[in-house]
Amino acid sequence: MTGDRAPGTSDDTGCHILHVDMDAFYASVEVRDRPGLAGTPVIVGAAGGRSVVLSATYEARAFGVRSAMPMSRARRLCPQAVIIPPRHGLYAAVSREVMAVFGSVTPEVEPLALDEAFLDVSGALRRLGGPAQIGELIRATIGGQQGITCSVGVAPCKFIAKLASTAAKPDGLLVIPADGILDFLHPLPVSALWGVGERTGRFLASLGLRTVADIAHEKSIGAEETFASDVDDPEVIRRELLRLSGRTARGLRRAGCAARTVVVKLRLADFTTITRSRTLPEPTDLAQEIYATSCELYAAAGLDARARLRLVGVRATGLVASAAAESQLAFGDRPASWREAERALDMIAGRFGTDAVRPAALVDGSRPDGNPPGGAGPAGTGLTGTRPARPDLPGGNRPDGNPPGGAGPAGTGLTGTRPAGTGLTGVRPAGPG
């Protein structure tokens, strides 16, 4: 891992993705306007009721105060903190100025919130210098214009750039070159991985997986199913391979891994067991790719047309950290619609259960576990939705309050589930900075 706070001392070749994040945004703006508070613990949020912390200076964070924490607890942890009511109009105005700085560098800007964005600076290198130099230019410009600091992560892909900006906080810049990704990732706690929340973190810890390195060294992730009675229908077997591929892909994404090799296990009625495997051109965590490979392996197993199977399994081996596998992917490198779609489905499953959305091929009443099928999904997508009614939410059933039926990732046919282009929306801790 290579990281510095000054340009020109790290190999930033190929690191054309920047993640720029303001430091304790709301609180920094308030301290800027009240210079006498510099160096003191400051909390932004309503003082009474059941309010929560919107932002806190790093002096307050030293006492354990965090964004989204109940204000009552924050005041107990840091009773000497100055509490300032939020001024959202001011923060929005400063945000517009910050985004204008980003836009002066490159048109390829992907905002994540008021205080952070991804930038693809590949088109600005000839004009402004290397990626790290551009990152320092952004930091200096924002500091000079707005009187606040920001941290910048520079990396080959968005996921690593975001982790790098977090590691650089406050007021720093960190470059993670392509050949340093694993050295950077392996010591991190599993909670640093996209989609790993408190519950998943506890589950992984119960398996002895506490760091990214622990996960990367795990041998395989997979699932298998023993039929209630022997099955000789290839179509039923392929449907089960589809279900198991989905479970395997979700397990990979939950663990922050991608797999180099797909293995299919077929156990005949006489207990003869056949395994077939294939190493992929690139590591994957996508159900579609795992399923396609599994079907090819099943077809190549040389079984009789009506061979009776009692068990099928799908397993992913040759695991690598998914962020490292995605390091070659950036803006426009290849269509990401299925990756974004499957990550959107992960979020739906986490909120409404694993059967909230599933392939339409599995909705036929033939589930081995005996659970009832759901309704059909959008035509042509192969997906089915059984989203429970949410009368408590405005705008229909959309948790974000938007009208139902919004377009999903291009080409996927998903509706009402579109995450931001980074796949990170919905997992960012509440509150800026």
Backbone torsions as a table, in degrees:
resi	resn	phi	psi	omega
1	MET	NA	134.2	178.4
2	THR	-119.2	129.8	179.1
3	GLY	-151.6	139.7	-179.8
4	ASP	-148.6	163.6	174.2
5	ARG	-103.3	4.0	178.6
6	ALA	-128.3	143.8	-179.7
7	PRO	-71.8	158.9	172.3
8	GLY	87.6	-6.4	-177.8
9	THR	-110.3	2.4	178.6
10	SER	-127.3	150.6	177.0
11	ASP	-80.3	101.2	-179.6
12	ASP	-102.6	18.5	178.4
13	THR	-60.4	127.6	-180.0
14	GLY	79.9	-2.0	-178.7
15	CYS	-94.9	68.2	-172.9
16	HIS	-92.4	6.9	176.6
17	ILE	-104.1	126.4	176.3
18	LEU	-114.9	139.4	167.3
19	HIS	-115.8	117.6	-178.4
20	VAL	-109.7	127.0	-174.7
21	ASP	-134.8	123.4	176.8
22	MET	-64.8	147.2	-179.9
23	ASP	-89.1	118.7	178.0
24	ALA	44.1	59.4	-164.4
25	PHE	-51.6	-62.4	-177.0
26	TYR	-57.9	-46.6	-177.6
27	ALA	-64.9	-38.2	179.7
28	SER	-64.9	-38.7	177.7
29	VAL	-63.8	-41.2	179.9
30	GLU	-66.6	-40.8	178.6
31	VAL	-67.9	-36.3	176.0
32	ARG	-57.1	-40.6	-178.6
33	ASP	-83.1	-9.0	177.8
34	ARG	-131.9	74.3	-173.7
35	PRO	-54.0	-26.4	179.6
36	GLY	-64.6	-15.9	-179.8
37	LEU	-90.0	-3.9	-178.5
38	ALA	-57.6	133.2	179.3
39	GLY	82.6	5.5	-179.4
40	THR	-115.7	158.7	176.9
41	PRO	-71.2	124.1	179.6
42	VAL	-129.6	136.1	178.2
43	ILE	-123.8	132.5	176.0
44	VAL	-101.9	126.1	-180.0
45	GLY	159.1	163.1	177.4
46	ALA	-67.8	141.4	-172.8
47	ALA	-78.4	-28.2	-172.9
48	GLY	-115.5	-173.6	177.3
49	GLY	64.2	-146.7	-177.8
50	ARG	-103.7	37.2	-176.9
51	SER	-73.3	165.6	179.8
52	VAL	-126.0	164.1	177.3
53	VAL	-72.4	124.8	175.4
54	LEU	-89.8	-33.9	179.0
55	SER	-163.5	155.2	-179.9
56	ALA	-148.8	141.7	176.2
57	THR	-67.4	163.0	-179.1
58	TYR	-67.5	-23.9	174.1
59	GLU	-65.9	-36.6	176.1
60	ALA	-74.0	-35.1	-179.5
61	ARG	-65.2	-26.2	178.2
62	ALA	-62.1	-21.5	178.0
63	PHE	-93.2	3.3	179.3
64	GLY	99.2	3.6	179.3
65	VAL	-73.3	135.8	-179.2
66	ARG	-138.0	156.3	174.3
67	SER	-60.0	144.4	179.7
68	ALA	75.9	-0.5	176.6
69	MET	-73.6	141.3	174.2
70	PRO	-55.4	135.3	-177.3
71	MET	-60.2	-34.0	179.8
72	SER	-60.4	-40.2	179.0
73	ARG	-71.3	-40.1	179.3
74	ALA	-59.8	-39.1	-179.4
75	ARG	-69.9	-32.0	175.8
76	ARG	-69.1	-40.0	-179.2
77	LEU	-69.7	-35.9	-175.4
78	CYS	-138.7	73.8	-175.4
79	PRO	-64.0	-22.2	-179.2
80	GLN	-82.6	-3.6	-177.3
81	ALA	-66.1	145.3	172.6
82	VAL	-87.4	124.7	-178.7
83	ILE	-102.3	126.3	-176.0
84	ILE	-120.6	127.7	176.1
85	PRO	-63.1	144.9	-176.8
86	PRO	-70.5	148.6	173.7
87	ARG	-122.1	83.5	-170.8
88	HIS	-64.3	-34.3	178.0
89	GLY	-61.2	-39.4	178.2
90	LEU	-66.1	-43.8	-179.1
91	TYR	-63.0	-38.9	178.4
92	ALA	-64.4	-39.0	179.3
93	ALA	-65.5	-44.1	177.9
94	VAL	-63.9	-38.9	179.1
95	SER	-60.4	-41.3	179.0
96	ARG	-61.8	-39.0	178.4
97	GLU	-66.8	-40.4	178.5
98	VAL	-64.0	-45.4	179.6
99	MET	-64.0	-30.9	176.8
100	ALA	-66.2	-35.9	175.1
101	VAL	-62.1	-45.6	178.2
102	PHE	-58.2	-45.4	-178.2
103	GLY	-65.2	-24.9	177.0
104	SER	-73.8	-17.3	179.4
105	VAL	-90.3	-46.2	-176.6
106	THR	-155.1	146.4	173.8
107	PRO	-77.2	-12.4	-178.4
108	GLU	-87.3	77.1	-178.9
109	VAL	-118.8	130.6	179.7
110	GLU	-123.6	91.9	-179.9
111	PRO	-65.0	142.5	174.1
112	LEU	-107.1	-27.7	-179.2
113	ALA	-164.2	-174.2	178.7
114	LEU	-59.7	-29.4	-168.3
115	ASP	-116.2	12.0	-179.0
116	GLU	-154.2	154.9	179.7
117	ALA	-163.0	155.8	168.6
118	PHE	-94.1	143.9	175.5
119	LEU	-130.0	132.0	169.8
120	ASP	-98.2	110.0	-173.6
121	VAL	-102.4	15.9	-177.1
122	SER	-60.4	-31.8	-179.9
123	GLY	-82.2	-5.3	-177.6
124	ALA	-107.0	1.1	-173.3
125	LEU	-65.3	-42.8	-178.4
126	ARG	-65.1	-34.7	-175.4
127	ARG	-83.1	-36.4	-169.4
128	LEU	-118.5	-6.2	179.9
129	GLY	104.1	-166.4	-177.3
130	GLY	-70.2	165.4	-178.3
131	PRO	-57.0	-43.0	179.9
132	ALA	-65.2	-39.3	177.8
133	GLN	-63.2	-40.1	177.0
134	ILE	-64.6	-41.1	177.7
135	GLY	-59.4	-42.0	178.7
136	GLU	-68.3	-34.9	176.2
137	LEU	-62.3	-43.0	178.5
138	ILE	-62.3	-45.5	-179.4
139	ARG	-61.1	-44.2	-179.4
140	ALA	-66.1	-39.1	-178.5
141	THR	-66.4	-45.2	179.6
142	ILE	-65.6	-41.2	178.1
143	GLY	-61.6	-42.2	-179.1
144	GLY	-71.4	-38.6	-177.0
145	GLN	-81.1	-41.2	-170.8
146	GLN	-109.1	-13.0	179.8
147	GLY	70.3	24.2	177.1
148	ILE	-130.3	164.6	-178.3
149	THR	-106.8	160.8	174.8
150	CYS	-142.9	162.8	177.4
151	SER	-119.5	146.6	-173.2
152	VAL	-128.5	131.5	170.5
153	GLY	-106.7	133.8	-178.3
154	VAL	-121.4	122.7	-173.3
155	ALA	-159.0	173.0	177.8
156	PRO	-74.9	-18.1	-177.6
157	CYS	-143.7	165.6	-173.3
158	LYS	-65.4	-44.2	-176.0
159	PHE	-59.1	-46.4	-179.2
160	ILE	-69.7	-36.9	178.6
161	ALA	-61.5	-39.0	179.5
162	LYS	-66.9	-43.2	176.6
163	LEU	-62.7	-37.0	-178.9
164	ALA	-66.9	-39.8	179.3
165	SER	-65.2	-36.3	176.5
166	THR	-63.9	-43.2	179.9
167	ALA	-67.5	-24.6	-177.9
168	ALA	-83.9	-10.5	-175.2
169	LYS	-69.3	149.8	-10.3
170	PRO	-89.8	154.7	170.1
171	ASP	58.0	51.4	-179.5
172	GLY	-142.0	175.9	176.3
173	LEU	-137.4	134.1	-178.2
174	LEU	-132.9	128.1	177.1
175	VAL	-103.3	128.8	174.8
176	ILE	-117.1	100.1	-179.8
177	PRO	-70.7	163.0	-176.4
178	ALA	-57.1	-39.4	-177.7
179	ASP	-82.7	3.0	178.0
180	GLY	-113.5	6.6	-175.1
181	ILE	-62.3	-48.4	-177.2
182	LEU	-65.5	-39.3	177.5
183	ASP	-62.4	-33.6	178.2
184	PHE	-74.8	-41.8	-174.1
185	LEU	-74.8	-43.4	-168.0
186	HIS	-56.1	-38.7	179.8
187	PRO	-76.2	-11.8	-174.6
188	LEU	-69.5	150.2	173.2
189	PRO	-68.6	154.9	-178.6
190	VAL	-60.4	-25.4	179.7
191	SER	-63.8	-16.1	178.3
192	ALA	-74.3	-18.4	-177.5
193	LEU	-75.9	145.8	178.9
194	TRP	-58.2	131.4	174.6
195	GLY	84.6	-4.7	179.4
196	VAL	-92.5	101.7	178.0
197	GLY	-95.7	-164.8	-175.9
198	GLU	-63.5	-43.6	-177.3
199	ARG	-66.0	-48.0	178.9
200	THR	-63.3	-38.2	177.6
201	GLY	-58.9	-42.0	177.9
202	ARG	-64.6	-40.2	179.2
203	PHE	-62.8	-46.0	179.5
204	LEU	-64.4	-38.0	178.2
205	ALA	-62.7	-35.7	178.6
206	SER	-64.5	-22.0	176.8
207	LEU	-93.1	3.8	-178.4
208	GLY	81.8	16.8	-178.1
209	LEU	-105.6	99.4	-175.7
210	ARG	-113.5	-21.6	177.8
211	THR	-122.1	165.1	176.5
212	VAL	-61.0	-34.9	178.1
213	ALA	-61.8	-39.2	178.2
214	ASP	-57.8	-43.3	-179.5
215	ILE	-68.6	-43.8	-177.4
216	ALA	-61.2	-28.9	-178.2
217	HIS	-91.5	-3.6	175.4
218	GLU	-67.8	142.8	-168.8
219	LYS	-76.1	-43.6	-174.2
220	SER	-161.0	162.3	174.1
221	ILE	-135.5	134.6	-179.6
222	GLY	-169.5	-173.4	-179.2
223	ALA	-153.3	151.8	175.9
224	GLU	-144.3	161.6	-176.0
225	GLU	-138.7	129.3	172.1
226	THR	-96.9	122.2	-177.9
227	PHE	-70.6	149.6	176.3
228	ALA	-62.9	-33.1	173.3
229	SER	-142.3	155.2	-175.8
230	ASP	-57.7	142.8	-175.6
231	VAL	-116.9	130.6	177.3
232	ASP	-120.1	11.0	-178.9
233	ASP	-98.0	112.1	-178.7
234	PRO	-57.7	-31.6	179.9
235	GLU	-66.4	-40.5	176.6
236	VAL	-64.5	-39.0	179.9
237	ILE	-65.9	-41.7	178.0
238	ARG	-65.1	-35.7	176.4
239	ARG	-63.7	-38.2	178.4
240	GLU	-69.4	-35.9	174.3
241	LEU	-61.4	-36.2	177.1
242	LEU	-63.4	-46.0	179.7
243	ARG	-62.4	-45.2	-178.1
244	LEU	-69.0	-33.3	176.4
245	SER	-64.4	-39.8	177.1
246	GLY	-63.4	-43.5	178.8
247	ARG	-64.0	-41.1	179.4
248	THR	-64.7	-44.1	-180.0
249	ALA	-63.3	-41.0	178.0
250	ARG	-63.7	-39.6	177.5
251	GLY	-62.9	-39.9	177.4
252	LEU	-62.8	-47.5	-178.1
253	ARG	-66.5	-37.0	178.7
254	ARG	-63.5	-34.7	-179.4
255	ALA	-88.3	-2.5	-179.2
256	GLY	71.5	32.4	-175.9
257	CYS	-121.3	160.8	166.8
258	ALA	-130.0	154.7	-173.1
259	ALA	-113.8	140.1	175.9
260	ARG	-86.4	-27.4	-171.9
261	THR	-131.1	138.8	175.6
262	VAL	-110.1	133.1	-179.3
263	VAL	-122.1	132.8	175.2
264	VAL	-112.6	134.1	179.1
265	LYS	-114.0	128.5	-179.3
266	LEU	-128.0	118.3	179.2
267	ARG	-112.1	121.2	-177.5
268	LEU	-78.5	170.8	-178.8
269	ALA	-60.3	-29.3	179.8
270	ASP	-89.6	14.3	177.5
271	PHE	74.3	5.5	170.6
272	THR	-65.1	131.4	-176.6
273	THR	-115.4	129.1	179.6
274	ILE	-117.1	134.0	173.9
275	THR	-124.1	140.1	176.4
276	ARG	-133.3	141.9	-177.8
277	SER	-137.9	158.3	176.6
278	ARG	-148.0	132.9	175.0
279	THR	-89.7	131.0	-173.7
280	LEU	-86.0	156.6	176.1
281	PRO	-60.4	-35.5	178.6
282	GLU	-136.9	146.5	176.4
283	PRO	-59.9	149.0	-177.7
284	THR	-140.6	155.0	168.7
285	ASP	-130.3	23.9	-175.6
286	LEU	-101.2	131.2	179.1
287	ALA	-61.0	-38.7	-178.4
288	GLN	-59.6	-43.6	-179.7
289	GLU	-71.2	-40.1	178.9
290	ILE	-64.7	-41.6	-179.0
291	TYR	-65.7	-45.7	-179.5
292	ALA	-59.3	-42.4	178.8
293	THR	-67.0	-40.1	-179.8
294	SER	-62.5	-41.5	179.3
295	CYS	-65.1	-38.9	178.1
296	GLU	-65.6	-39.7	178.4
297	LEU	-66.9	-39.3	177.1
298	TYR	-62.7	-44.5	-179.2
299	ALA	-65.1	-30.6	-177.6
300	ALA	-88.1	2.7	-176.3
301	ALA	-74.3	-12.5	176.8
302	GLY	76.6	24.6	180.0
303	LEU	-79.1	152.6	171.9
304	ASP	-61.7	155.4	-175.7
305	ALA	-56.6	-33.4	-178.6
306	ARG	-116.4	33.7	177.1
307	ALA	-62.6	136.4	-176.7
308	ARG	-94.1	125.3	-179.3
309	LEU	-110.9	140.1	175.3
310	ARG	-104.0	-18.5	-178.3
311	LEU	-151.9	141.8	169.6
312	VAL	-131.8	150.6	179.1
313	GLY	-146.2	152.6	175.6
314	VAL	-128.6	130.5	-178.4
315	ARG	-137.2	143.2	178.2
316	ALA	-111.5	127.9	-178.4
317	THR	-128.0	-179.5	-177.4
318	GLY	62.2	50.6	-171.8
319	LEU	-76.3	142.7	172.0
320	VAL	-133.4	161.1	175.7
321	ALA	-63.1	130.0	-175.4
322	SER	-60.0	-32.8	179.7
323	ALA	-63.7	-38.2	178.1
324	ALA	-67.4	-38.2	178.8
325	ALA	-65.0	-31.3	-177.9
326	GLU	-89.7	0.0	-175.3
327	SER	-60.8	-25.0	179.1
328	GLN	-82.6	-6.6	-179.6
329	LEU	-97.2	134.0	175.1
330	ALA	-148.4	-163.0	-178.3
331	PHE	-56.5	117.7	171.3
332	GLY	76.2	6.6	-177.9
333	ASP	-66.1	-42.6	173.7
334	ARG	-160.7	158.5	-177.4
335	PRO	-58.1	132.2	-177.5
336	ALA	-111.1	15.9	-170.8
337	SER	-62.6	-39.9	-179.2
338	TRP	-70.6	-38.1	177.4
339	ARG	-61.7	-45.5	179.1
340	GLU	-65.6	-38.9	179.9
341	ALA	-63.2	-46.4	-177.6
342	GLU	-68.5	-33.8	175.9
343	ARG	-68.9	-35.5	175.1
344	ALA	-62.6	-39.2	178.4
345	LEU	-66.1	-34.6	175.3
346	ASP	-58.8	-42.6	-179.3
347	MET	-66.5	-39.5	177.4
348	ILE	-64.6	-44.3	-179.7
349	ALA	-62.6	-38.5	178.9
350	GLY	-65.2	-28.9	-177.4
351	ARG	-91.2	-40.5	-171.8
352	PHE	-116.5	-2.9	-179.0
353	GLY	106.4	156.5	-173.7
354	THR	-66.0	-20.0	-179.8
355	ASP	-93.5	6.4	-179.6
356	ALA	-61.9	-39.6	176.1
357	VAL	-139.8	131.9	178.3
358	ARG	-155.2	165.6	-179.2
359	PRO	-57.9	138.9	-179.0
360	ALA	-62.5	-28.0	179.7
361	ALA	-61.5	-20.4	-179.3
362	LEU	-90.9	-0.1	-178.1
363	VAL	-99.7	79.0	-179.0
364	ASP	-147.6	11.6	177.9
365	GLY	78.7	5.2	-175.2
366	SER	-105.1	23.7	-179.4
367	ARG	-63.9	130.4	-180.0
368	PRO	-62.1	-26.3	-177.7
369	ASP	-86.2	-2.0	175.8
370	GLY	81.7	1.5	178.9
371	ASN	-73.1	148.2	-178.7
372	PRO	-71.0	151.7	177.7
373	PRO	-75.8	168.5	177.1
374	GLY	-108.4	-169.4	-177.7
375	GLY	-87.2	167.0	-177.8
376	ALA	-73.4	147.8	179.0
377	GLY	-95.7	-170.5	-179.0
378	PRO	-57.8	140.0	-177.2
379	ALA	-57.3	134.5	175.2
380	GLY	84.2	-6.4	-176.7
381	THR	-92.0	-22.3	-173.9
382	GLY	73.6	12.7	-179.1
383	LEU	-115.1	149.3	179.0
384	THR	-128.8	144.1	-177.4
385	GLY	-121.0	137.8	175.0
386	THR	-131.6	45.1	-175.5
387	ARG	-62.0	126.5	179.5
388	PRO	-68.7	150.6	178.2
389	ALA	-64.7	141.9	178.2
390	ARG	-129.7	76.0	-177.8
391	PRO	-65.2	-14.2	-178.8
392	ASP	-80.1	-9.1	-175.5
393	LEU	-102.7	140.2	178.2
394	PRO	-71.7	159.4	175.1
395	GLY	69.8	33.8	-178.4
396	GLY	87.1	-139.6	-175.4
397	ASN	-95.7	1.5	-176.7
398	ARG	-71.5	122.9	179.5
399	PRO	-60.9	-24.2	-178.7
400	ASP	-88.7	2.0	177.8
401	GLY	84.0	-2.8	178.9
402	ASN	-79.9	160.3	178.8
403	PRO	-60.6	144.3	179.7
404	PRO	-67.0	157.4	173.7
405	GLY	87.6	15.8	179.3
406	GLY	-67.0	156.0	-175.8
407	ALA	-68.7	142.9	175.8
408	GLY	-95.8	-166.7	-179.4
409	PRO	-56.8	141.0	-175.7
410	ALA	-54.7	131.4	175.1
411	GLY	85.1	-5.0	-176.7
412	THR	-93.7	-24.1	-176.3
413	GLY	78.3	5.1	178.1
414	LEU	-76.2	145.8	177.0
415	THR	-126.5	142.1	173.5
416	GLY	69.3	17.1	-177.3
417	THR	-132.7	17.5	-170.5
418	ARG	-71.6	120.2	171.2
419	PRO	-85.4	168.5	173.4
420	ALA	-61.2	159.0	-173.7
421	GLY	-57.9	-18.1	-178.9
422	THR	-83.2	-16.4	-172.6
423	GLY	76.4	6.8	-175.9
424	LEU	-103.2	-12.4	-179.2
425	THR	-60.4	137.2	177.9
426	GLY	96.2	-8.4	178.1
427	VAL	-118.1	0.6	179.6
428	ARG	-77.6	132.2	178.9
429	PRO	-57.9	143.6	-179.8
430	ALA	-60.1	143.0	176.6
431	GLY	92.4	142.9	-176.4
432	PRO	-78.6	163.7	173.2
433	GLY	85.2	NA	NA
